[in-house]
Amino acid sequence: MARIEYERERKAYARPTFADCAARYVAHSRAKRSIDVIKWHVQLLARYIGYLEPPQIHDATLERSSKTALDKARVRRQSTAPWKSCVRF
């Protein structure tokens, strides 16, 4: 019983994260034709900023996240580059 009270009290003062807000947005956007694109964008963003509260998200946060994503993509591309020279089309 104490655990239930603790969880209820914790949730009463909890602040929503980007992931919480994005889930609510996706739920409200289900009727849109572009729901697949919306889900895709939300998933991309949630990887990097899903744990942040909405007031913490600004241009600099998004810039850091996009640089991180680009760096990871660059590393992946470079690690597969030697194999490309072996494949002939």
RABELRA-V566239 format. One record per residue. N is the residue number from 0. OMEGA is omega as a letter, one per 30 degrees, with the letter a starting at -180 (* if undefined). D_FIRST is the distance of its C-alpha to the first C-alpha in Angstrom with 1 decimal. Layout:
N	OMEGA	D_FIRST
N	OMEGA	D_FIRST
//
This chain:
0	l	0.0
1	l	3.8
2	l	5.4
3	l	5.2
4	l	6.4
5	l	8.7
6	l	10.0
7	l	10.8
8	a	12.5
9	a	14.3
10	a	15.6
11	a	16.7
12	a	19.2
13	l	20.0
14	a	23.7
15	l	25.0
16	l	27.2
17	a	30.5
18	l	28.9
19	a	26.5
20	a	29.5
21	l	31.7
22	l	29.4
23	l	29.5
24	l	33.2
25	l	33.8
26	l	31.9
27	a	34.0
28	a	37.2
29	a	37.0
30	a	40.0
31	l	42.2
32	a	44.9
33	a	44.2
34	l	40.5
35	l	41.4
36	l	42.9
37	l	40.0
38	a	37.5
39	l	39.9
40	l	40.2
41	l	36.5
42	l	35.9
43	a	38.7
44	a	37.3
45	l	33.7
46	a	34.8
47	a	36.0
48	a	34.2
49	a	31.0
50	a	28.8
51	l	30.6
52	a	29.7
53	l	32.5
54	l	34.1
55	a	34.6
56	l	36.7
57	a	40.4
58	a	43.8
59	l	43.6
60	a	40.3
61	l	41.6
62	l	44.9
63	a	43.2
64	a	41.2
65	l	44.4
66	l	46.3
67	a	43.7
68	l	43.9
69	l	47.7
70	l	47.9
71	l	45.8
72	l	48.0
73	l	51.1
74	l	50.1
75	a	49.4
76	a	52.7
77	a	54.6
78	l	53.1
79	a	54.4
80	a	57.7
81	a	59.7
82	a	59.1
83	a	60.5
84	l	63.9
85	a	64.1
86	l	63.4
87	a	66.5
88	*	66.4
//
